[in-house]
């Protein structure tokens, strides 16, 4: 292994939207190459040519290339260098590094100026010292899957933002519907189909308050598609909420109706797009990591979308030496707050890892706890231990427990079974 390191060229690239600045070191830390090129196809070709010449002139057999993960600007150069057929002869490893990790490493260089060439040098030296723990760049297939799974999260977050935005309009029109406790609300979901119909089809609250109860019952049955167990009770709760809500000048109701209806239309459109993305994810995952995919989908509650989201961020489990390393990569770790004999019970999740992996692991845990009694009991136990942030804390800890199961199944190429873990045939 030491001979391999001695024969390796360590390349650091500082990426920006316009340019790529490169620095290359040998194992002893000698600078062998410095250059600046445009961040486009001709610039990438010139970088490749310079790297190949440097490898040849210094009789080096291997190359490690490290870049800061600078939004999407590092994608093209990383993909180009990792897949180039000529460079493959030197067994390249291309890594996209967390900028925070590089920034922390830079602190060890006291009083060093901050310039693009020096940034490239620090990245190259970080690689030379063997400090890289992340997985190497995985190529176009994983990139394609990752773009889909990350876009799905973008759509989910857009729905969340839209719902949060509409709260003010819902409160202005129907204050009690937005603020009632769960047991007193006519509808369990303020954004559901029946609630949406109430908020958009009745112009004002007086139209609900003075509507015959029989008409409201028929309305609830129709919009709820006969899914309400007691439509009369629901209609009475609705009428009471309307009666107890603040009244507005009549001129305000129509603008509020238009705004609320628009928000519901946006949410519906985003939900439809998520269905399209889910179909594309299901198609893209086939043929990629089929063994690991089978392992994940064998866990009750984890379907193709959740499995794809996890695998798109993990890549291959061999990149992680333990379940602790996988949890740390996802940001599912907690900082210790201790001094002397004092140890705080209030510890915050680090959230410094991969937010996309963390999202899919937490979503998976939320689903798994509804299918596996062991995880449901664990969730309820953690939920009852505290009085604040109960759901978030319990779900995060359940996610951490799930990481151990996922790591075990993936490293052993096994599927989940209630009785025992079985090998994939």
PAGUMI-825441 format. One record per residue (C-alpha): residue number from 1; residue in three letters; x, y, z. Coordinates in nm, 3 decimals. Each point is the difference from the previous one (the first is absolute). Layout:
% residues N
   num   residuo         X         Y         Z
   NUM       ALA         X         Y         Z
...
% end
This chain:
% residues 425
   num   residuo         X         Y         Z
     1       UNK     0.000     0.000     0.000
     2       UNK     0.286     0.238     0.084
     3       UNK     0.153    -0.060    -0.344
     4       UNK    -0.335     0.097    -0.152
     5       UNK    -0.001     0.329     0.193
     6       UNK     0.356     0.077    -0.108
     7       UNK    -0.106    -0.056    -0.360
     8       UNK    -0.313     0.217     0.030
     9       UNK    -0.067     0.351    -0.125
    10       UNK    -0.227     0.200     0.231
    11       UNK    -0.201     0.265    -0.183
    12       UNK    -0.203     0.276     0.163
    13       UNK    -0.242     0.210    -0.203
    14       UNK    -0.159     0.321     0.124
    15       UNK    -0.326     0.028    -0.195
    16       UNK    -0.199     0.312    -0.085
    17       UNK    -0.268     0.074    -0.257
    18       UNK     0.255     0.142    -0.246
    19       UNK     0.334    -0.165     0.073
    20       UNK     0.173    -0.303     0.147
    21       UNK     0.332     0.056     0.179
    22       UNK     0.215    -0.312     0.038
    23       UNK     0.293    -0.097     0.219
    24       UNK     0.170    -0.343    -0.008
    25       UNK     0.233    -0.148     0.264
    26       UNK     0.199    -0.319     0.030
    27       UNK    -0.002    -0.208     0.320
    28       UNK     0.288     0.205     0.147
    29       UNK    -0.194     0.323    -0.046
    30       UNK     0.197     0.135    -0.296
    31       UNK    -0.199     0.220    -0.237
    32       UNK     0.002    -0.159    -0.344
    33       UNK    -0.269     0.201    -0.173
    34       UNK    -0.182     0.333     0.025
    35       UNK    -0.248     0.124    -0.258
    36       UNK    -0.324     0.188    -0.057
    37       UNK    -0.259    -0.095    -0.261
    38       UNK    -0.352     0.099    -0.097
    39       UNK    -0.279    -0.208     0.150
    40       UNK    -0.123    -0.132    -0.334
    41       UNK     0.072    -0.290    -0.235
    42       UNK     0.320     0.145    -0.158
    43       UNK     0.124     0.094     0.348
    44       UNK    -0.066    -0.352     0.128
    45       UNK     0.190    -0.144    -0.297
    46       UNK     0.300     0.221     0.074
    47       UNK    -0.008    -0.108     0.366
    48       UNK    -0.008    -0.366    -0.105
    49       UNK     0.292     0.050    -0.238
    50       UNK     0.206     0.172     0.273
    51       UNK    -0.074    -0.277     0.252
    52       UNK     0.099    -0.271    -0.248
    53       UNK     0.327     0.177    -0.083
    54       UNK     0.078     0.044     0.371
    55       UNK    -0.066    -0.370     0.068
    56       UNK     0.219    -0.107    -0.289
    57       UNK     0.290     0.239     0.065
    58       UNK     0.017    -0.097     0.368
    59       UNK    -0.048    -0.375    -0.059
    60       UNK    -0.312    -0.011     0.220
    61       UNK    -0.251    -0.283    -0.032
    62       UNK    -0.306     0.123     0.190
    63       UNK    -0.197     0.320     0.044
    64       UNK    -0.232     0.132     0.271
    65       UNK    -0.204     0.308    -0.094
    66       UNK    -0.184     0.203     0.265
    67       UNK    -0.240     0.291    -0.057
    68       UNK    -0.216     0.206     0.229
    69       UNK    -0.368    -0.076    -0.052
    70       UNK    -0.087     0.350    -0.122
    71       UNK    -0.373    -0.017    -0.069
    72       UNK    -0.040    -0.154    -0.347
    73       UNK     0.311     0.166    -0.149
    74       UNK     0.223    -0.297     0.092
    75       UNK    -0.229    -0.256    -0.166
    76       UNK     0.130     0.019    -0.358
    77       UNK     0.372    -0.002     0.077
    78       UNK    -0.039    -0.284     0.253
    79       UNK    -0.204    -0.207    -0.245
    80       UNK     0.244     0.068    -0.286
    81       UNK     0.314    -0.097     0.191
    82       UNK    -0.155    -0.309     0.163
    83       UNK    -0.123    -0.147    -0.328
    84       UNK     0.280     0.090    -0.243
    85       UNK     0.130    -0.318    -0.168
    86       UNK     0.363     0.117    -0.020
    87       UNK     0.013     0.098     0.367
    88       UNK    -0.155    -0.334     0.102
    89       UNK     0.340    -0.162    -0.058
    90       UNK     0.121     0.188     0.311
    91       UNK    -0.288    -0.134     0.215
    92       UNK    -0.134     0.344     0.090
    93       UNK    -0.197     0.074     0.315
    94       UNK    -0.201     0.322    -0.025
    95       UNK    -0.147     0.149     0.318
    96       UNK    -0.240     0.290     0.055
    97       UNK     0.076     0.132     0.348
    98       UNK    -0.220     0.181     0.249
    99       UNK     0.122     0.365     0.002
   100       UNK    -0.036     0.008     0.380
   101       UNK     0.248    -0.288     0.031
   102       UNK     0.254     0.179    -0.220
   103       UNK    -0.054     0.326     0.191
   104       UNK     0.075    -0.174     0.329
   105       UNK     0.317    -0.156    -0.146
   106       UNK     0.111     0.344    -0.122
   107       UNK     0.011     0.120     0.362
   108       UNK     0.308    -0.216     0.053
   109       UNK     0.188     0.231    -0.240
   110       UNK     0.061     0.301     0.224
   111       UNK    -0.007     0.346    -0.164
   112       UNK    -0.037    -0.136    -0.353
   113       UNK    -0.157     0.237    -0.251
   114       UNK    -0.322    -0.103    -0.170
   115       UNK     0.040    -0.017    -0.377
   116       UNK    -0.125    -0.246    -0.260
   117       UNK     0.348    -0.158    -0.056
   118       UNK     0.046    -0.040     0.378
   119       UNK    -0.349    -0.147     0.032
   120       UNK     0.090    -0.255    -0.269
   121       UNK     0.325    -0.077     0.187
   122       UNK    -0.187    -0.061     0.328
   123       UNK    -0.245    -0.235    -0.173
   124       UNK     0.289    -0.194    -0.158
   125       UNK     0.182    -0.020     0.335
   126       UNK    -0.319    -0.118     0.170
   127       UNK    -0.012    -0.288    -0.249
   128       UNK     0.374    -0.069     0.040
   129       UNK    -0.035    -0.037     0.377
   130       UNK    -0.266    -0.267    -0.041
   131       UNK    -0.270     0.206     0.172
   132       UNK    -0.274    -0.077    -0.253
   133       UNK    -0.273    -0.220     0.146
   134       UNK    -0.283     0.065    -0.247
   135       UNK    -0.091    -0.227    -0.290
   136       UNK     0.158     0.059    -0.342
   137       UNK    -0.195     0.144    -0.291
   138       UNK    -0.234    -0.271    -0.128
   139       UNK    -0.073     0.094    -0.359
   140       UNK    -0.296     0.093    -0.217
   141       UNK    -0.243    -0.274     0.103
   142       UNK     0.011     0.100     0.364
   143       UNK    -0.004     0.367    -0.095
   144       UNK    -0.320    -0.057    -0.199
   145       UNK    -0.166    -0.179     0.292
   146       UNK     0.125     0.262     0.244
   147       UNK    -0.142     0.286    -0.206
   148       UNK    -0.342    -0.169     0.010
   149       UNK     0.002    -0.077     0.374
   150       UNK     0.130     0.346     0.089
   151       UNK    -0.258     0.164    -0.226
   152       UNK    -0.268    -0.198     0.179
   153       UNK     0.114     0.149     0.330
   154       UNK    -0.006     0.345    -0.163
   155       UNK    -0.366    -0.055    -0.095
   156       UNK    -0.087    -0.124     0.349
   157       UNK     0.163     0.307     0.154
   158       UNK    -0.190     0.221    -0.245
   159       UNK    -0.329    -0.152     0.119
   160       UNK     0.101     0.059     0.362
   161       UNK     0.084     0.364    -0.074
   162       UNK    -0.330     0.053    -0.184
   163       UNK    -0.200    -0.148     0.288
   164       UNK     0.187     0.217     0.250
   165       UNK    -0.069     0.305    -0.216
   166       UNK    -0.373    -0.070    -0.028
   167       UNK    -0.045    -0.017     0.378
   168       UNK    -0.034     0.380     0.020
   169       UNK    -0.272     0.008    -0.266
   170       UNK    -0.187    -0.291     0.158
   171       UNK     0.015     0.171     0.340
   172       UNK    -0.129     0.328    -0.143
   173       UNK    -0.297    -0.169    -0.163
   174       UNK    -0.075    -0.275     0.254
   175       UNK     0.190     0.070     0.322
   176       UNK    -0.139    -0.292     0.204
   177       UNK     0.078    -0.258    -0.270
   178       UNK     0.367     0.100     0.019
   179       UNK     0.032     0.010     0.380
   180       UNK    -0.231    -0.264     0.149
   181       UNK     0.152    -0.293     0.188
   182       UNK     0.007    -0.333    -0.181
   183       UNK    -0.303    -0.149     0.179
   184       UNK    -0.215     0.305    -0.070
   185       UNK     0.081     0.036    -0.369
   186       UNK    -0.263    -0.112    -0.252
   187       UNK     0.276    -0.138    -0.227
   188       UNK     0.319    -0.182     0.098
   189       UNK     0.181     0.152    -0.300
   190       UNK    -0.040     0.374    -0.059
   191       UNK     0.139    -0.051    -0.351
   192       UNK    -0.217    -0.301    -0.088
   193       UNK    -0.263    -0.010    -0.274
   194       UNK    -0.302     0.074     0.223
   195       UNK     0.174     0.284     0.182
   196       UNK     0.112     0.144    -0.335
   197       UNK    -0.359    -0.009    -0.126
   198       UNK    -0.125     0.182     0.312
   199       UNK     0.268     0.270    -0.030
   200       UNK    -0.052     0.063    -0.371
   201       UNK    -0.369    -0.072    -0.075
   202       UNK    -0.158     0.194     0.286
   203       UNK     0.052     0.370    -0.061
   204       UNK    -0.036     0.107     0.365
   205       UNK    -0.039    -0.154     0.343
   206       UNK    -0.364     0.111     0.018
   207       UNK    -0.071    -0.233    -0.292
   208       UNK     0.110    -0.287     0.226
   209       UNK    -0.149     0.133     0.325
   210       UNK    -0.351     0.048    -0.140
   211       UNK    -0.001    -0.299    -0.232
   212       UNK    -0.254    -0.274     0.096
   213       UNK     0.179    -0.282     0.180
   214       UNK    -0.145    -0.250    -0.250
   215       UNK     0.172     0.187    -0.285
   216       UNK     0.331     0.003     0.186
   217       UNK    -0.025    -0.374     0.070
   218       UNK    -0.065    -0.065    -0.370
   219       UNK     0.294     0.226    -0.090
   220       UNK     0.234    -0.185     0.239
   221       UNK    -0.113    -0.339    -0.133
   222       UNK     0.046     0.106    -0.361
   223       UNK     0.341     0.167     0.037
   224       UNK     0.124    -0.269     0.238
   225       UNK    -0.123    -0.277    -0.232
   226       UNK    -0.187    -0.162     0.289
   227       UNK     0.321    -0.055     0.196
   228       UNK    -0.114     0.185     0.314
   229       UNK    -0.127    -0.244     0.264
   230       UNK    -0.231     0.266     0.149
   231       UNK    -0.073     0.275    -0.257
   232       UNK    -0.261     0.161     0.228
   233       UNK     0.258     0.053     0.276
   234       UNK     0.247     0.137    -0.256
   235       UNK    -0.261     0.241    -0.137
   236       UNK    -0.086     0.124     0.353
   237       UNK     0.370     0.054     0.082
   238       UNK     0.039     0.189    -0.326
   239       UNK    -0.299     0.223     0.070
   240       UNK     0.119     0.072     0.355
   241       UNK     0.348     0.090    -0.125
   242       UNK    -0.152     0.235    -0.257
   243       UNK    -0.224     0.160     0.264
   244       UNK     0.293     0.057     0.239
   245       UNK     0.238     0.141    -0.261
   246       UNK     0.072     0.368    -0.056
   247       UNK    -0.203     0.178    -0.265
   248       UNK     0.154     0.207    -0.279
   249       UNK    -0.128     0.275    -0.225
   250       UNK    -0.175    -0.176    -0.286
   251       UNK     0.235     0.158    -0.256
   252       UNK     0.292    -0.206     0.146
   253       UNK    -0.153    -0.344    -0.050
   254       UNK     0.031    -0.022    -0.378
   255       UNK     0.376     0.094    -0.010
   256       UNK     0.064    -0.251     0.279
   257       UNK    -0.194    -0.268    -0.188
   258       UNK     0.205     0.062    -0.314
   259       UNK     0.328    -0.014     0.195
   260       UNK    -0.094    -0.317     0.189
   261       UNK    -0.126    -0.172    -0.316
   262       UNK     0.324     0.094    -0.177
   263       UNK     0.205    -0.157     0.279
   264       UNK    -0.203    -0.320    -0.016
   265       UNK     0.054    -0.010    -0.377
   266       UNK     0.376     0.041     0.050
   267       UNK     0.006    -0.281     0.256
   268       UNK    -0.203    -0.227    -0.230
   269       UNK     0.236     0.071    -0.291
   270       UNK     0.306    -0.075     0.215
   271       UNK    -0.156    -0.324     0.127
   272       UNK    -0.067    -0.105    -0.360
   273       UNK     0.363     0.072    -0.090
   274       UNK     0.117    -0.212     0.293
   275       UNK    -0.197    -0.293    -0.145
   276       UNK     0.180     0.048    -0.333
   277       UNK     0.339     0.017     0.174
   278       UNK    -0.081    -0.315     0.200
   279       UNK    -0.060    -0.191    -0.324
   280       UNK     0.330     0.127    -0.142
   281       UNK     0.185    -0.099     0.319
   282       UNK    -0.148    -0.349    -0.016
   283       UNK     0.124    -0.028    -0.359
   284       UNK     0.348     0.142     0.070
   285       UNK     0.078    -0.226     0.297
   286       UNK    -0.036    -0.318    -0.205
   287       UNK     0.343    -0.130    -0.094
   288       UNK     0.182     0.206     0.265
   289       UNK     0.113    -0.177     0.317
   290       UNK    -0.265    -0.270    -0.042
   291       UNK     0.127    -0.197     0.302
   292       UNK     0.004     0.300     0.233
   293       UNK    -0.337     0.109    -0.139
   294       UNK    -0.149    -0.340     0.086
   295       UNK     0.146     0.024     0.351
   296       UNK    -0.164     0.335     0.066
   297       UNK    -0.339    -0.079    -0.153
   298       UNK    -0.016    -0.321     0.206
   299       UNK    -0.044     0.219     0.311
   300       UNK    -0.376     0.049     0.058
   301       UNK    -0.092     0.362    -0.065
   302       UNK     0.286     0.078    -0.240
   303       UNK    -0.114     0.012    -0.361
   304       UNK     0.176     0.086    -0.323
   305       UNK     0.001     0.379     0.053
   306       UNK     0.148    -0.010     0.353
   307       UNK     0.251    -0.271    -0.098
   308       UNK     0.105     0.200    -0.307
   309       UNK     0.045     0.317     0.204
   310       UNK     0.221    -0.179     0.251
   311       UNK     0.209    -0.181    -0.264
   312       UNK     0.040     0.314    -0.212
   313       UNK     0.178     0.167     0.291
   314       UNK     0.185    -0.302     0.142
   315       UNK     0.115    -0.135    -0.337
   316       UNK     0.163    -0.311     0.141
   317       UNK     0.012    -0.107     0.362
   318       UNK     0.368    -0.094    -0.033
   319       UNK     0.076     0.372     0.025
   320       UNK    -0.088    -0.015     0.372
   321       UNK     0.200    -0.192     0.258
   322       UNK    -0.283    -0.016     0.256
   323       UNK    -0.361     0.097     0.065
   324       UNK     0.138     0.291     0.207
   325       UNK     0.180     0.132    -0.309
   326       UNK    -0.320    -0.031    -0.205
   327       UNK    -0.202     0.181     0.270
   328       UNK     0.261     0.275     0.017
   329       UNK    -0.009     0.040    -0.379
   330       UNK    -0.377     0.048     0.025
   331       UNK     0.029     0.245     0.292
   332       UNK    -0.188    -0.236     0.234
   333       UNK     0.237     0.061     0.291
   334       UNK    -0.026     0.209     0.315
   335       UNK     0.259     0.226     0.158
   336       UNK     0.093    -0.069     0.364
   337       UNK    -0.048     0.295     0.237
   338       UNK     0.205    -0.085     0.310
   339       UNK     0.216     0.188     0.250
   340       UNK     0.139    -0.147     0.322
   341       UNK    -0.274    -0.201     0.168
   342       UNK    -0.271     0.171    -0.205
   343       UNK    -0.144    -0.168    -0.308
   344       UNK    -0.287     0.170    -0.186
   345       UNK    -0.304    -0.201    -0.104
   346       UNK    -0.069     0.253    -0.276
   347       UNK     0.227    -0.096    -0.289
   348       UNK    -0.051     0.118    -0.356
   349       UNK     0.025    -0.206    -0.315
   350       UNK     0.311     0.101    -0.195
   351       UNK    -0.175     0.022    -0.340
   352       UNK     0.340     0.061    -0.163
   353       UNK    -0.022    -0.303    -0.227
   354       UNK    -0.188    -0.076    -0.319
   355       UNK    -0.344     0.159     0.042
   356       UNK    -0.150    -0.206    -0.283
   357       UNK     0.107    -0.330     0.156
   358       UNK    -0.122     0.122     0.339
   359       UNK    -0.341     0.084    -0.148
   360       UNK    -0.047    -0.340    -0.162
   361       UNK     0.120    -0.187     0.309
   362       UNK    -0.243     0.192     0.222
   363       UNK    -0.285    -0.056    -0.247
   364       UNK     0.090    -0.369    -0.011
   365       UNK    -0.001    -0.022     0.381
   366       UNK    -0.339     0.170     0.013
   367       UNK    -0.136    -0.263    -0.237
   368       UNK     0.179    -0.299     0.155
   369       UNK    -0.136     0.076     0.349
   370       UNK    -0.350    -0.045    -0.141
   371       UNK     0.087    -0.347    -0.131
   372       UNK     0.238    -0.152     0.257
   373       UNK    -0.111    -0.033     0.367
   374       UNK     0.363     0.016     0.119
   375       UNK     0.047     0.345    -0.153
   376       UNK    -0.344     0.120     0.110
   377       UNK     0.077    -0.096     0.362
   378       UNK     0.341     0.168    -0.020
   379       UNK    -0.158     0.319    -0.143
   380       UNK    -0.266     0.009     0.273
   381       UNK     0.260    -0.058     0.271
   382       UNK     0.212     0.292    -0.120
   383       UNK    -0.313     0.213    -0.049
   384       UNK    -0.100    -0.044     0.365
   385       UNK     0.346     0.082     0.139
   386       UNK    -0.030     0.377    -0.053
   387       UNK    -0.266     0.270     0.006
   388       UNK     0.128     0.221    -0.283
   389       UNK     0.074    -0.076    -0.366
   390       UNK    -0.133    -0.351     0.065
   391       UNK    -0.076    -0.106    -0.357
   392       UNK     0.313     0.149    -0.156
   393       UNK     0.227    -0.149     0.265
   394       UNK    -0.162    -0.344    -0.007
   395       UNK     0.003    -0.013    -0.379
   396       UNK     0.365     0.108    -0.020
   397       UNK     0.103    -0.269     0.251
   398       UNK    -0.207    -0.257    -0.188
   399       UNK     0.183     0.104    -0.317
   400       UNK     0.331    -0.061     0.175
   401       UNK    -0.118    -0.348     0.097
   402       UNK    -0.104    -0.062    -0.362
   403       UNK     0.349     0.098    -0.119
   404       UNK     0.143    -0.297     0.193
   405       UNK    -0.241    -0.238    -0.173
   406       UNK     0.067     0.149    -0.344
   407       UNK     0.377    -0.018     0.046
   408       UNK    -0.020    -0.361     0.117
   409       UNK    -0.218    -0.113    -0.291
   410       UNK     0.203     0.180    -0.266
   411       UNK     0.342    -0.112     0.125
   412       UNK    -0.113    -0.364     0.019
   413       UNK    -0.203     0.003    -0.324
   414       UNK    -0.303    -0.125     0.191
   415       UNK    -0.373     0.058     0.005
   416       UNK    -0.217     0.077     0.300
   417       UNK    -0.205    -0.273     0.162
   418       UNK    -0.200    -0.002     0.324
   419       UNK     0.156    -0.327     0.108
   420       UNK     0.349     0.036    -0.143
   421       UNK     0.200     0.191    -0.255
   422       UNK     0.027    -0.195    -0.323
   423       UNK     0.250     0.022    -0.282
   424       UNK    -0.109     0.135    -0.335
   425       UNK    -0.004    -0.272    -0.260
% end
